[in-house]
Amino acid sequence: MNIIKYFGIQFILFTVIILTGFYSDSYISKPFTYTDLIAIIIHFAIIIVVLNGYFKLKERLMPIHLLNRVLLSLLAFVFTFIFIEILTGE
């Protein structure tokens, strides 16, 4: 059960980070304006909140071997790209 929780946490983490970057990218362009600054601040605020929640959830999990963590993270990363491909259609 611990491995499934770790996989779910990694999947949510990767999904939120990639989708936040995907949707905030359209607001950030070369001539930086206040809109770009606000988009960057919102992007980093979301990343900080998600990482803070990630570390709090990770503390509750039992230790997992390094090889299992790497494999689960890679698997979650692949599933994230498949999920985002289905979600956004790009």
C-alpha positions in Angstrom: 0.0 0.0 0.0 2.9 2.3 0.7 4.2 1.9 -2.8 0.8 2.8 -4.3 0.6 5.9 -2.1 4.1 6.9 -3.2 3.2 6.4 -6.9 0.0 8.5 -6.5 1.9 11.3 -4.8 4.5 11.4 -7.5 1.8 11.3 -10.2 0.0 14.2 -8.7 3.2 16.1 -8.2 4.4 15.7 -11.8 1.0 16.4 -13.2 0.5 19.7 -11.3 4.0 20.9 -12.1 3.8 20.1 -15.8 0.2 21.5 -16.2 1.1 24.7 -14.4 4.1 25.2 -16.7 2.0 24.4 -19.7 -0.8 26.9 -19.0 1.4 29.6 -17.6 3.7 29.5 -20.6 1.2 31.3 -22.8 1.3 34.3 -20.5 5.1 34.6 -20.2 6.7 36.1 -23.3 9.8 38.1 -24.3 8.9 41.7 -23.6 8.2 41.2 -19.9 5.2 43.1 -18.6 3.2 43.1 -15.3 1.1 40.2 -16.7 4.3 38.1 -17.1 5.4 39.0 -13.6 2.0 38.0 -12.1 2.0 34.7 -14.1 5.5 33.9 -12.8 4.5 34.7 -9.2 1.4 32.5 -9.5 3.4 29.7 -11.1 6.0 29.7 -8.3 3.3 30.0 -5.6 1.5 26.9 -7.0 4.9 25.1 -7.1 5.7 26.0 -3.5 2.3 24.9 -2.2 2.5 21.6 -4.1 6.0 20.9 -3.0 5.1 21.8 0.6 2.2 19.3 0.5 4.5 16.8 -1.2 7.0 16.9 1.6 4.3 16.7 4.3 2.7 13.6 2.6 6.1 12.0 2.1 6.9 12.2 5.8 4.0 9.9 6.6 5.2 7.2 4.2 7.4 4.4 5.4 10.9 4.3 3.8 11.1 2.9 0.3 14.3 1.6 -1.3 16.1 4.0 -3.7 15.7 1.7 -6.7 11.9 1.4 -6.1 11.6 5.2 -5.7 13.4 5.8 -8.9 11.4 3.2 -10.9 8.1 4.5 -9.4 9.0 8.1 -10.2 9.8 7.2 -13.8 6.6 5.2 -14.1 4.6 8.1 -12.7 6.4 10.5 -15.1 5.4 8.3 -18.1 1.8 8.0 -16.9 1.7 11.8 -16.3 2.7 12.4 -20.0 0.1 10.0 -21.2 -2.5 11.6 -18.9 -1.6 15.1 -20.1 -1.7 14.0 -23.7 -5.2 12.7 -23.2 -6.3 15.8 -21.2 -4.9 18.5 -23.4 -4.8 16.7 -26.8 -1.4 18.0 -27.7 
